[in-house]
Protein backbone atom coordinates (compact mmCIF):
# COMPACT_ATOMS: atom_id res chain seq x y z
CA UNK A 1 0.00 0.00 0.00
CA UNK A 2 1.49 3.41 -0.96
CA UNK A 3 1.91 6.30 1.46
CA UNK A 4 -1.06 8.25 0.08
CA UNK A 5 -3.41 5.28 0.76
CA UNK A 6 -2.09 4.87 4.31
CA UNK A 7 -2.66 8.56 4.96
CA UNK A 8 -6.31 8.36 3.87
CA UNK A 9 -6.94 5.27 6.03
CA UNK A 10 -6.04 7.05 9.27
CA UNK A 11 -7.69 10.45 8.69
CA UNK A 12 -11.34 11.56 9.12
CA UNK A 13 -13.34 12.30 5.97
CA UNK A 14 -12.89 16.06 6.35
CA UNK A 15 -9.13 15.63 6.54
CA UNK A 16 -9.22 13.37 3.51
CA UNK A 17 -10.89 16.11 1.48
CA UNK A 18 -8.32 18.63 2.70
CA UNK A 19 -5.39 16.38 1.79
CA UNK A 20 -6.91 15.71 -1.65
CA UNK A 21 -7.15 19.45 -2.28
CA UNK A 22 -3.57 20.01 -1.18
CA UNK A 23 -2.27 17.18 -3.39
CA UNK A 24 -4.25 18.50 -6.37
CA UNK A 25 -2.92 22.04 -5.86
CA UNK A 26 0.60 20.67 -5.59
CA UNK A 27 0.24 18.72 -8.84
CA UNK A 28 -1.17 21.76 -10.64
CA UNK A 29 1.59 24.02 -9.28
CA UNK A 30 4.29 21.60 -10.43
CA UNK A 31 2.75 21.42 -13.90
CA UNK A 32 2.43 25.20 -14.18
CA UNK A 33 5.99 25.83 -12.99
CA UNK A 34 7.32 23.29 -15.47
CA UNK A 35 5.38 25.01 -18.25
CA UNK A 36 6.72 28.42 -17.30
CA UNK A 37 10.28 27.08 -17.15
CA UNK A 38 9.90 25.52 -20.58
CA UNK A 39 8.45 28.70 -22.07
CA UNK A 40 10.91 31.14 -20.49
CA UNK A 41 13.37 32.36 -23.13
CA UNK A 42 17.08 32.27 -22.40
CA UNK A 43 20.02 33.86 -24.18
CA UNK A 44 20.77 30.57 -25.90
CA UNK A 45 17.26 29.27 -26.41
CA UNK A 46 15.22 32.36 -27.21
CA UNK A 47 15.05 31.27 -30.86
CA UNK A 48 15.09 27.74 -32.21
CA UNK A 49 17.29 27.85 -35.32
CA UNK A 50 17.70 24.86 -37.60
CA UNK A 51 21.31 24.86 -38.69
CA UNK A 52 24.81 24.36 -37.39
CA UNK A 53 25.41 27.92 -36.25
CA UNK A 54 23.74 31.31 -36.02
CA UNK A 55 24.22 34.78 -34.58
CA UNK A 56 22.27 38.04 -34.35
CA UNK A 57 24.20 41.30 -33.98
CA UNK A 58 23.40 44.99 -33.66
CA UNK A 59 25.07 46.59 -36.69
CA UNK A 60 25.62 49.86 -34.85
CA UNK A 61 27.47 48.64 -31.75
CA UNK A 62 28.41 45.04 -32.56
CA UNK A 63 26.36 43.88 -29.56
CA UNK A 64 25.34 40.22 -29.82
CA UNK A 65 21.66 39.51 -29.15
CA UNK A 66 21.61 35.78 -29.89
CA UNK A 67 24.16 33.10 -30.69
CA UNK A 68 24.28 29.40 -31.41
CA UNK A 69 27.67 27.70 -31.75
CA UNK A 70 28.89 31.06 -33.06
CA UNK A 71 32.62 30.42 -32.68
CA UNK A 72 32.98 27.09 -34.48
CA UNK A 73 34.54 27.42 -37.92
CA UNK A 74 32.40 25.98 -40.70
CA UNK A 75 32.57 26.11 -44.49
CA UNK A 76 30.99 29.47 -45.43
CA UNK A 77 30.69 28.85 -49.19
CA UNK A 78 30.11 32.13 -51.05
CA UNK A 79 29.80 34.15 -47.84
CA UNK A 80 33.61 34.26 -48.16
CA UNK A 81 33.06 36.67 -51.05
CA UNK A 82 32.20 39.37 -48.51
CA UNK A 83 35.91 39.70 -47.80
CA UNK A 84 36.64 39.96 -51.53
CA UNK A 85 33.97 42.64 -51.82
CA UNK A 86 35.46 44.54 -48.89
CA UNK A 87 39.00 44.46 -50.27
CA UNK A 88 37.93 45.54 -53.76
CA UNK A 89 35.91 48.44 -52.34
CA UNK A 90 38.82 49.54 -50.14
CA UNK A 91 41.21 49.36 -53.11
CA UNK A 92 38.91 51.72 -55.00
CA UNK A 93 38.64 54.04 -51.99
CA UNK A 94 42.44 54.11 -51.68
CA UNK A 95 42.93 54.87 -55.38
CA UNK A 96 44.68 51.56 -56.03
CA UNK A 97 42.20 50.66 -58.76
CA UNK A 98 39.31 52.43 -60.50
CA UNK A 99 35.76 51.26 -61.12
CA UNK A 100 36.03 51.92 -64.86
CA UNK A 101 39.41 50.16 -65.23
CA UNK A 102 39.31 47.53 -68.02
CA UNK A 103 40.07 43.95 -66.95
CA UNK A 104 41.04 41.10 -69.29
CA UNK A 105 39.68 37.70 -68.26
CA UNK A 106 42.30 35.05 -67.46
CA UNK A 107 42.25 31.27 -67.72
CA UNK A 108 41.68 30.74 -63.98
CA UNK A 109 38.54 32.87 -64.00
CA UNK A 110 37.20 31.25 -67.15
CA UNK A 111 37.51 27.75 -65.63
CA UNK A 112 35.49 28.43 -62.48
CA UNK A 113 32.42 26.29 -61.77
CA UNK A 114 29.23 26.92 -59.81
CA UNK A 115 27.54 30.32 -59.90
CA UNK A 116 29.07 32.34 -62.73
CA UNK A 117 28.44 34.74 -65.59
CA UNK A 118 30.39 32.55 -68.04
CA UNK A 119 33.45 34.69 -68.60
CA UNK A 120 35.69 33.55 -71.45
CA UNK A 121 39.46 34.00 -71.47
CA UNK A 122 40.30 37.22 -73.28
CA UNK A 123 36.96 38.93 -72.53
CA UNK A 124 37.18 42.51 -71.31
CA UNK A 125 34.99 43.98 -68.58
CA UNK A 126 35.32 46.84 -66.12
CA UNK A 127 36.00 46.41 -62.40
CA UNK A 128 32.49 47.68 -61.68
CA UNK A 129 30.83 45.17 -64.01
CA UNK A 130 32.70 42.29 -62.41
CA UNK A 131 31.97 43.62 -58.93
CA UNK A 132 28.22 43.77 -59.52
CA UNK A 133 28.31 40.25 -60.98
CA UNK A 134 30.06 39.05 -57.82
CA UNK A 135 27.68 40.83 -55.42
CA UNK A 136 24.37 40.10 -57.17
CA UNK A 137 24.90 36.85 -59.08
CA UNK A 138 27.58 35.48 -56.71
CA UNK A 139 29.69 34.85 -59.82
CA UNK A 140 32.77 32.79 -59.00
CA UNK A 141 34.46 33.70 -62.28
CA UNK A 142 34.01 37.44 -61.72
CA UNK A 143 35.25 37.07 -58.13
CA UNK A 144 38.44 35.27 -59.13
CA UNK A 145 39.11 37.79 -61.88
CA UNK A 146 38.87 40.69 -59.42
CA UNK A 147 41.20 38.89 -56.99
CA UNK A 148 43.82 38.35 -59.69
CA UNK A 149 43.49 41.91 -60.95
CA UNK A 150 44.04 43.29 -57.44
CA UNK A 151 46.77 41.00 -56.10
CA UNK A 152 48.34 39.35 -59.16
CA UNK A 153 47.10 35.87 -58.28
CA UNK A 154 44.20 34.36 -56.38
CA UNK A 155 46.59 32.78 -53.89
CA UNK A 156 48.23 36.14 -53.13
CA UNK A 157 44.78 37.63 -52.72
CA UNK A 158 43.79 34.87 -50.26
CA UNK A 159 46.79 35.81 -48.12
CA UNK A 160 45.56 39.41 -48.13
CA UNK A 161 42.14 38.13 -47.05
CA UNK A 162 43.70 36.28 -44.10
CA UNK A 163 45.72 39.33 -43.05
CA UNK A 164 42.56 41.45 -43.05
CA UNK A 165 40.66 38.81 -41.06
CA UNK A 166 43.38 38.94 -38.39
CA UNK A 167 43.14 42.73 -38.28
CA UNK A 168 39.38 42.47 -37.69
CA UNK A 169 39.85 39.96 -34.88
CA UNK A 170 38.25 37.14 -36.85
CA UNK A 171 39.83 34.34 -34.80
CA UNK A 172 38.09 31.38 -36.43
CA UNK A 173 38.52 32.20 -40.12
CA UNK A 174 40.84 30.84 -42.79
CA UNK A 175 40.73 31.64 -46.52
CA UNK A 176 42.33 29.61 -49.31
CA UNK A 177 40.64 31.41 -52.22
CA UNK A 178 38.47 34.39 -53.09
CA UNK A 179 35.22 32.48 -53.65
CA UNK A 180 34.66 30.06 -50.77
CA UNK A 181 34.75 27.05 -53.09
CA UNK A 182 36.22 23.82 -51.75
CA UNK A 183 39.79 23.13 -52.85
CA UNK A 184 38.61 20.16 -54.95
CA UNK A 185 36.27 22.45 -56.92
CA UNK A 186 39.02 24.87 -57.93
CA UNK A 187 40.79 24.49 -61.29
CA UNK A 188 43.64 22.04 -60.60
CA UNK A 189 46.41 24.30 -61.89
CA UNK A 190 45.31 27.18 -59.67
CA UNK A 191 44.86 25.48 -56.32
CA UNK A 192 46.95 27.13 -53.59
CA UNK A 193 50.32 25.56 -52.78
CA UNK A 194 51.38 27.77 -49.88
CA UNK A 195 48.03 27.84 -48.02
CA UNK A 196 46.80 24.62 -46.43
CA UNK A 197 43.32 23.38 -45.60
CA UNK A 198 39.95 24.72 -46.71
CA UNK A 199 38.12 28.01 -46.37
CA UNK A 200 36.42 28.18 -42.97
CA UNK A 201 34.62 30.93 -41.06
CA UNK A 202 32.56 31.08 -37.86
CA UNK A 203 29.16 32.74 -37.65
CA UNK A 204 30.61 35.40 -35.32
CA UNK A 205 33.42 36.15 -37.77
CA UNK A 206 30.94 36.41 -40.64
CA UNK A 207 28.90 38.92 -38.65
CA UNK A 208 32.09 40.79 -37.74
CA UNK A 209 33.04 41.04 -41.41
CA UNK A 210 29.54 42.30 -42.26
CA UNK A 211 29.86 44.83 -39.41
CA UNK A 212 33.04 46.28 -40.97
CA UNK A 213 31.49 46.38 -44.43
CA UNK A 214 28.50 48.34 -43.13
CA UNK A 215 30.72 50.70 -41.11
CA UNK A 216 33.38 51.36 -43.73
CA UNK A 217 31.67 50.91 -47.09
CA UNK A 218 27.94 51.53 -46.57
CA UNK A 219 27.60 52.18 -50.30
CA UNK A 220 27.91 48.43 -50.78
CA UNK A 221 24.22 48.14 -49.92
CA UNK A 222 23.39 50.04 -53.11
CA UNK A 223 24.83 47.05 -54.98
CA UNK A 224 23.75 44.20 -52.71
CA UNK A 225 20.08 45.22 -52.98
CA UNK A 226 20.01 45.14 -56.79
CA UNK A 227 17.21 42.60 -57.44
CA UNK A 228 18.58 41.09 -60.65
CA UNK A 229 21.45 41.31 -63.12
CA UNK A 230 21.69 41.27 -66.89
CA UNK A 231 25.46 41.00 -67.27
CA UNK A 232 25.62 41.46 -71.05
CA UNK A 233 23.23 43.36 -73.30
CA UNK A 234 22.87 40.23 -75.43
CA UNK A 235 21.93 37.97 -72.50
CA UNK A 236 18.39 36.71 -72.99
CA UNK A 237 17.34 36.90 -69.36
CA UNK A 238 18.34 38.45 -66.06
CA UNK A 239 19.85 36.52 -63.16
CA UNK A 240 17.90 37.08 -59.90
CA UNK A 241 19.82 38.14 -56.82
CA UNK A 242 20.46 35.02 -54.71
CA UNK A 243 19.26 36.98 -51.67
CA UNK A 244 15.55 36.17 -51.80
CA UNK A 245 14.91 38.11 -48.57
CA UNK A 246 15.31 41.49 -50.29
CA UNK A 247 12.35 43.70 -49.44
CA UNK A 248 11.92 44.48 -53.13
CA UNK A 249 10.98 40.82 -53.71
CA UNK A 250 7.63 41.33 -51.98
CA UNK A 251 5.97 41.80 -55.37
CA UNK A 252 7.60 38.78 -57.05
CA UNK A 253 5.39 35.67 -56.66
CA UNK A 254 8.26 33.17 -56.38
CA UNK A 255 10.05 35.15 -53.66
CA UNK A 256 7.16 36.86 -51.88
CA UNK A 257 7.13 34.54 -48.85
CA UNK A 258 10.84 35.14 -48.26
CA UNK A 259 10.87 38.96 -48.68
CA UNK A 260 11.47 40.70 -45.36
CA UNK A 261 10.91 44.40 -44.56
CA UNK A 262 14.16 46.35 -44.48
CA UNK A 263 16.47 43.66 -45.90
CA UNK A 264 19.02 45.13 -48.34
CA UNK A 265 22.01 42.76 -48.10
CA UNK A 266 24.37 40.96 -47.77
CA UNK A 267 25.56 37.54 -49.03
CA UNK A 268 24.31 33.99 -49.54
CA UNK A 269 26.40 30.83 -49.69
CA UNK A 270 25.86 27.22 -50.71
CA UNK A 271 27.95 24.16 -51.46
CA UNK A 272 27.26 20.50 -50.79
CA UNK A 273 29.86 20.68 -48.02
CA UNK A 274 28.72 23.94 -46.43
CA UNK A 275 25.00 23.46 -46.81
CA UNK A 276 22.86 26.59 -46.94
CA UNK A 277 24.35 29.76 -45.45
CA UNK A 278 23.33 33.41 -45.34
CA UNK A 279 24.56 36.67 -43.86
CA UNK A 280 21.72 39.18 -43.99
CA UNK A 281 21.09 42.70 -42.76
CA UNK A 282 17.85 44.58 -42.22
CA UNK A 283 17.03 48.16 -41.21
CA UNK A 284 13.81 48.95 -39.36
CA UNK A 285 12.86 52.08 -37.39
CA UNK A 286 16.45 53.25 -37.24
CA UNK A 287 17.84 49.93 -35.99
CA UNK A 288 20.00 47.79 -38.27
CA UNK A 289 20.63 44.13 -37.45
CA UNK A 290 23.04 41.56 -38.87
CA UNK A 291 21.95 37.91 -38.91
CA UNK A 292 24.00 34.85 -39.88
CA UNK A 293 22.88 31.25 -40.35
CA UNK A 294 25.21 28.43 -41.38
CA UNK A 295 24.65 24.81 -42.35
CA UNK A 296 20.87 25.09 -42.66
CA UNK A 297 19.55 21.71 -43.88
CA UNK A 298 17.50 21.26 -47.02
CA UNK A 299 17.94 22.03 -50.68
CA UNK A 300 19.29 25.28 -52.05
CA UNK A 301 15.99 26.02 -53.77
CA UNK A 302 13.69 25.58 -50.75
CA UNK A 303 14.70 28.93 -49.21
CA UNK A 304 14.82 27.51 -45.70
CA UNK A 305 17.90 29.56 -44.81
CA UNK A 306 15.85 32.73 -45.34
CA UNK A 307 13.01 31.48 -43.14
CA UNK A 308 15.53 30.72 -40.38
CA UNK A 309 17.06 34.18 -40.80
CA UNK A 310 13.59 35.73 -40.51
CA UNK A 311 13.27 34.09 -37.08
CA UNK A 312 16.40 35.94 -35.96
CA UNK A 313 15.22 39.28 -37.34
CA UNK A 314 11.78 38.80 -35.75
CA UNK A 315 13.41 38.07 -32.40
CA UNK A 316 15.63 41.14 -32.60
CA UNK A 317 13.06 43.65 -33.81
CA UNK A 318 10.18 42.38 -31.66
CA UNK A 319 11.92 41.79 -28.34
CA UNK A 320 14.59 44.50 -28.15
CA UNK A 321 14.58 48.27 -28.08
CA UNK A 322 17.25 50.97 -28.35
CA UNK A 323 18.00 52.68 -25.10
CA UNK A 324 20.37 55.60 -24.63
CA UNK A 325 22.58 55.16 -21.56
CA UNK A 326 24.54 58.38 -22.19
CA UNK A 327 23.19 61.51 -23.88
CA UNK A 328 24.93 63.35 -26.71
CA UNK A 329 26.65 66.69 -26.05
CA UNK A 330 26.27 66.13 -22.31
CA UNK A 331 28.75 66.30 -19.40
CA UNK A 332 29.58 63.07 -17.58
CA UNK A 333 28.93 63.13 -13.86
CA UNK A 334 32.16 63.29 -11.86
CA UNK A 335 34.14 63.33 -15.13
CA UNK A 336 33.13 66.63 -16.67
CA UNK A 337 36.63 68.20 -16.85
CA UNK A 338 40.11 67.31 -18.09
CA UNK A 339 43.41 68.84 -17.00
CA UNK A 340 44.99 71.44 -19.29
CA UNK A 341 48.50 72.85 -19.15
CA UNK A 342 49.71 76.25 -20.35
CA UNK A 343 46.14 77.53 -20.64
CA UNK A 344 44.37 80.48 -19.06
CA UNK A 345 42.49 77.88 -17.01
CA UNK A 346 43.80 74.56 -15.81
CA UNK A 347 40.56 72.61 -16.31
CA UNK A 348 38.67 72.04 -19.57
CA UNK A 349 34.95 71.27 -19.53
CA UNK A 350 34.11 68.35 -21.84
CA UNK A 351 30.96 66.73 -23.24
CA UNK A 352 30.20 63.53 -25.13
CA UNK A 353 30.49 63.64 -28.93
CA UNK A 354 27.44 61.42 -29.43
CA UNK A 355 24.95 59.43 -27.46
CA UNK A 356 25.68 55.88 -26.29
CA UNK A 357 22.83 53.50 -27.11
CA UNK A 358 22.46 49.76 -26.78
CA UNK A 359 19.75 47.23 -27.56
CA UNK A 360 18.08 45.78 -24.47
CA UNK A 361 15.11 43.46 -23.95
CA UNK A 362 11.93 45.54 -23.92
CA UNK A 363 10.94 46.59 -20.41
CA UNK A 364 14.39 46.03 -18.89
CA UNK A 365 16.97 48.55 -17.70
CA UNK A 366 20.72 48.87 -17.80
CA UNK A 367 23.00 50.44 -15.21
CA UNK A 368 26.51 51.78 -15.82
CA UNK A 369 28.84 50.13 -13.30
CA UNK A 370 32.08 51.99 -14.10
CA UNK A 371 33.16 55.06 -16.04
CA UNK A 372 36.73 55.86 -17.05
CA UNK A 373 37.95 58.94 -18.90
CA UNK A 374 41.24 59.32 -20.77
CA UNK A 375 42.75 62.36 -22.49
CA UNK A 376 44.08 62.06 -26.02
CA UNK A 377 47.34 63.54 -24.74
CA UNK A 378 48.75 63.67 -21.22
CA UNK A 379 48.59 66.52 -20.51
CA UNK A 380 46.40 68.48 -22.89
CA UNK A 381 48.12 71.65 -24.12
CA UNK A 382 46.40 74.97 -24.79
CA UNK A 383 45.21 76.44 -27.06
CA UNK A 384 42.11 74.30 -27.45
CA UNK A 385 39.02 75.17 -29.46
CA UNK A 386 35.48 74.25 -28.61
CA UNK A 387 34.52 71.07 -30.47
CA UNK A 388 38.05 69.62 -30.55
CA UNK A 389 38.23 65.90 -29.82
CA UNK A 390 40.21 65.75 -26.58
CA UNK A 391 39.57 62.33 -25.05
CA UNK A 392 37.53 59.17 -24.71
CA UNK A 393 35.05 57.97 -22.12
CA UNK A 394 34.49 54.24 -21.59
CA UNK A 395 31.40 52.89 -19.85
CA UNK A 396 31.12 49.41 -18.38
CA UNK A 397 27.71 47.82 -17.87
CA UNK A 398 26.02 44.47 -17.46
CA UNK A 399 24.24 43.38 -20.62
CA UNK A 400 20.65 42.67 -19.49
CA UNK A 401 20.09 40.21 -22.34
CA UNK A 402 23.10 37.95 -21.64
CA UNK A 403 24.39 38.96 -18.20
CA UNK A 404 27.86 39.51 -19.70
CA UNK A 405 30.04 42.45 -18.70
CA UNK A 406 30.29 44.86 -21.64
CA UNK A 407 32.01 48.15 -22.37
CA UNK A 408 31.40 50.87 -24.92
CA UNK A 409 33.32 54.06 -25.66
CA UNK A 410 32.51 57.54 -26.93
CA UNK A 411 34.70 60.49 -27.87
CA UNK A 412 34.88 63.56 -25.64
CA UNK A 413 34.75 67.08 -27.07
CA UNK A 414 35.94 70.38 -25.63
CA UNK A 415 32.91 72.35 -24.50
CA UNK A 416 34.77 75.69 -24.44
CA UNK A 417 37.77 77.51 -25.83
CA UNK A 418 40.96 77.53 -23.78
CA UNK A 419 43.47 80.09 -24.95
CA UNK A 420 47.15 79.91 -24.16
CA UNK A 421 48.17 81.68 -20.97
CA UNK A 422 50.65 84.57 -21.05
CA UNK A 423 54.16 83.99 -19.74
CA UNK A 424 53.33 86.32 -16.83
CA UNK A 425 50.35 84.16 -15.78
CA UNK A 426 52.41 80.97 -16.17
CA UNK A 427 55.21 82.48 -14.03
CA UNK A 428 52.91 83.37 -11.16
CA UNK A 429 51.19 79.97 -11.44
CA UNK A 430 54.59 78.27 -11.17
CA UNK A 431 55.53 80.40 -8.16
CA UNK A 432 52.22 79.54 -6.53
CA UNK A 433 52.75 75.83 -7.19
CA UNK A 434 56.27 76.06 -5.73
CA UNK A 435 55.18 77.65 -2.45
CA UNK A 436 52.15 75.33 -2.23
CA UNK A 437 54.44 72.33 -2.60
CA UNK A 438 56.93 73.78 -0.10
CA UNK A 439 54.17 74.39 2.46
CA UNK A 440 52.86 70.85 2.04
CA UNK A 441 56.39 69.52 2.54
CA UNK A 442 56.83 71.48 5.75
CA UNK A 443 53.45 70.28 7.05
CA UNK A 444 54.50 66.68 6.48
CA UNK A 445 57.57 67.23 8.72
CA UNK A 446 55.28 67.73 11.67
N, C-alpha and C positions, 0 to 999 in steps of 0.2 A: 504494500500500500504506500503511495507517495505521500510526501509531507503535506500537500494541500488537502488530501482526503482525511488524514489524521487530525488536521486542524479543524475541519468541519465537524468531525465526530464528537469533539469535546467542547464545542461552543453552542450556546443557545441560538435559536433561529435568528434573533435580531442581530447577533454578532456575525452569524453566517452571511447575512445580507450585507453587513458593513464590510466584511473581508472581501466579498465578491466585488463590491464597488471599488475598493482600494486596488485589488488585483487588476480590474478592468482599466482603471485610470492609469495604473502603472504600465500596462501593455500599450495603451494608446499613446502615452507620453514617450515610451521608447520608440514606437513607430514614427511619431512626429519628429522626434529629435534626429532619428536616422535619416528621414526625408530631408530635413533642413541641412544636415551635414552633407548629404549627397548633392543638394542643389546649390550649396554655397560655392561661389566661384573662387578660385585661387589664382595666384600669379601664373602657375603652370597649367592649370586646367580650366581657365576661363573660357577657352575656345577649344573645341575638338577639331583638330586639323588632320586630315588624312594625307600623309606624306612623311618623308624621313625627317625633314627639318622645316622650321618656319620661324619668322621673327616679324614684329611690328615695331616701327620706330617713328618718332617724331622727327620730321625732316628739318625742323628749325633748330632744335637743341641736341638731337642725337639720342634723346631719352628713349629707352626701350620699354614698351608697354606690354609686350608678350613675347615669349620665346619658347621654342621647342627644339632641343638638341641643336642649339644655334651655333655651337663652336666645333662641331664635327665637320671635317672637310669631305665634301662629296663632289662628284662630277657635276659641273654647272652647265655643261653644254654651251649654247650660244650666249648665255649670260656673261661669259668671259669677254664677249665683244664690248661690254660696257667699258672695260679698261682701254681697248683699242679706240673706242669713240672718244674717251677722255683725252688720250694722248694725241690724237689727231687734232682735236679742238684746241688743246694747249699749244701745239706746234703752230697752228694758225694764229692764235693770240700773240705768240712770241715772235711772229714774223719769219719763222723757219720755213714755212710753206705757205702757199696762197690757195684760196678756194678755186680760183680759175686756172690753176697750173695744169697743163696737159700731162697725162700719165699714159705711158705705153704698157699694155698688158704683157706680162711675162708668162713663161711656161708653167711655173708653180701655180699661179692664179688660175690659169686656164684648165688645170687638171683637178681642181677642187670638186668634191662631191657634196651632196646634200642640198640645202637651200642655196640657190645661186641665180645670177642673172645671165649665165651662159656667156661669159667673156671668152673671147678667142685671142690667142697670142698675136700680138701686133695691133690689136684694137687700141684706139685712143679715146680716153674719157678724162674729164676734169676731176680734180679732187672732190669737189662738191657732189658731182654725179655719183661717184663711187661711195661717198659718205652716206648719201641718202639711201642708196641701195643697201648698204650695210645696216642702217638704222631701221628702215621700214621693212625691207624684204629679208633681212637677216642673211644677206648674200655672203657666203663663204669666200667666193672668188673675189668680190670687191674688197672684202676685209683683208685678205692676204695681200692684195695688190697695194692697198694703202700702207700696210705694215712694211712691205719691201720698199716702197717709195720713200718712207720716212726714215727707216733704219738701215737700208741696204740689203737686208735679208730678213726673213721671218724669224729666224732663230735669234738674231741680234735684237729684233723688236721684242721678242718674248723676254729677253733679259731685261730690257727697259721696263716691261710690264712688271716683272718681279721686283725691280728696284723701287718702282712707284708704290707697289703694294706694301713693301716694308716701310716706306715713308708714311703711309696712311695708317700704319699699325695693324694691317691685315695679317694676323699671326697664323692663320690656317688657310693660306692661299699659295698656290704654286701654278705657274703658267709654263706650258711648253710650246704654245703657238698662239696665234692671234684670234683664233676662231672658237676654241673650246672643243674641237673635234678630238676624238681619241687618236692616239698615235697611229694605230693600225689603219685609220681612215684617211691619213695624210698621204700625199703622193710619196712613194718610196724614196725617191732621190732627194726629197726635201724634209725628211724627218730629222729632228734635232739630234746632234751627236754630242753636244756638250751640256745638254740639259736632260736629266733623267726623269723617269716616271711619267705621270699623266697630269693633265690640268685638273686641279682640285680647288674648291673654294667653299668656305662655310657660309651659312645663311647670314651670320653676323657680318662677315667680311663683304658679302654682296650688298647688304644694306649700307655698310660703311662706304663702299665705292659709290653707290647711288647718292649718298649724302654729299660726298665731295663733288659729284657731277652737278647736283642741284645748287650747291653753294657757289661753285666756281664757274660753271658754264650753264647758267639757267636757260640760255638760248637754245640748248639742246632740245628742250621740250617742244620748240616750234617744229622740229624735225620728227621727233618720236611720236607726235600726235597726227602726223600725216596719215590719212586713212588707207591710202592705196598708192601704188607706184606703177607708172608706165615708163620703164627705163629707156626704151628707144621709141622714137616716133612711129617706127614701122611695126612695133609689137602689136599684136591683135587684141590683147586684153591686158588689163591692169592686174597687178599682184596685190592682194589685200594685205594690210599690215597684220603681222602675226599676233599682235596684241588685240584680242577680241574684246577686251574690257573698255576700250576707248569709248568715252561718252558719246562721241559722234556716231557710234554704231547702233544707237538706240532706234534709228529708223531703217536699219537693214535687217530684214526678216531672219536671215541665218545667224546673225550675231546679237539680236535684240536681247535675248535672255542673259547674255554675258555683259552687256554694256553697263557701266557703273558711273553714276554721277561724279564728275570731277576728275576722272582718270585721264591722264595725258602722257603717260610713259610707263615703263621704261624699256624692259627687254625680256623676251621669252627665251626659252632654251629647251631643246629636246634631242636626245639620242637614246638608243636602246639601252645604253649603259646608265645614263643619267636619269632616265625617265622624264617626266614632265616638270619643268621648272619655270618660275616667273618672278621677276622683280618688278613690282608695280608701284606707282605713286598716284595719289589722288589729293585734290585740293577742295576743301569744303568749308565755307564760313570762315575763311582766313587761316584754317589749320591744314597743313599738308602732312600726309603720312606716307611712309615707305613700308611696303609689305613684301616679304620674300617667302616663297614656298619652293621646296626642293623634293624631288623624288615622289611626286604625286602619282599614284597608280592610275592605270587606264590607258587608253589610246590617245594619240596626239590630237585626234579630231573630235574627241568627246568634250573638250573644253573644261574638264574637271578642275584643272589647275586654277582656272579663273573663278570658279565657284568657291574653291577653298580660299582664294585670296579675298573674295567678297566677304567671307566670314570674318577675316581679320579687319578689313576696313569697317564693317558694321560694328565690330567690337570697339574699335578705337573711336569712331565718330559718335556712337550711341552711349558709351559708358564713361567717356572722359571729357573734361572741359579745360580750357586754358585759364590759368590763374596767375595773376601778376604777384610775385612775392617781393619785388622791389620796383618802385615807380621810376619813370624816366625823368631826367633833369631834377632829381631830388637829392638832398643831402642824406648821408647815412648816419644814423644815430651813433654817437660816440666815435665816429670816424669822419667827421665833416671837414677836417683840415689836414693839410700836409705841411711839413717844415720847408721853409724857403731860406736860402742864404743869399746875402748881398742884395736884398730887396728892401724897400721902404718899410715893409712889414715882414715879420719872420714866420707868419702863418698864412697859408693860402686856402681859402674856402673852395671846396670841390663838390661836384654833383655827379650823378651817374649819367653816362652818355645815352643810355637807352633803358627801357624797362627790362626786368628779368622775369620771364614767364615760363611756366612748366605745365605739362598736362597732368591732371590728377583725376582720380575717380570722382564722378559727380557727387556732390554732397560732403566730400571730405575736405580736410584742411592740411596745410603744410606749415611747419615752423622752422625758421632758420636757427640752427644750433650754434653756428660759429661764423664770425665775419673777420676776414683779414684784409688789410689794405697795404699796397706796396707802391712806392713811387717809381716812375720810369727811370729816374736817376737819383742817386743818393750822394749829396742832397740835390734838391732842385735849385737851379740858379735863376735869379731874376736877370733880365726882364721876362715876364710871362704875360701872355695875352689871354683874355677871356675866351674860352672855347678850346684852348690848347689841350691836347691829350697829355695828362701828367701822371697817370697811374692806373692801377687795376684793383678792383675789389673782388674778392672771392667769397662766395656764400656756401656754407655747408648745410645740408638739410637731409632729413630722412624721407626717402621716396615713399609716399603713402600707398602706392600701388604694389611695391615689391618689398618694402621694408629695408632696402639697401641704403647705405650712406652715399649721398651724391654731392657733387660740388659744381657750381656754375660761376662764371666770371663775367664781369662787365667793365668797360673802360671808365675811367674817371676824368672829368673835364674841369678845367679851371673855371670858377664861377665869378672871377673878377680879374682885373688887370693888376699886376704887381710890377711897378717900375723899379729900375735899379737905384739903389740908395747912393747918395753922394758920399765922397770919401770922408767928409766931415762927420756925417751920421755914422758911417762904419767905424770911424776912429772912436767916437764916444761910446758906441755899442761895445767895442772891444775893451775899452777901459772899464766900462761897467761890468762886463763879464769877468775881467781880471780881478777886480775888487770883490765881486760876488764869490768867485772861486776862492780867493784868499780868506774871506770871512768864514766861508764854510770849512776851510781847512783849519782855521784857528778854533772854531767851535768844536771840531772833532778831537782837538787836543785835550779838551776838558770833558 
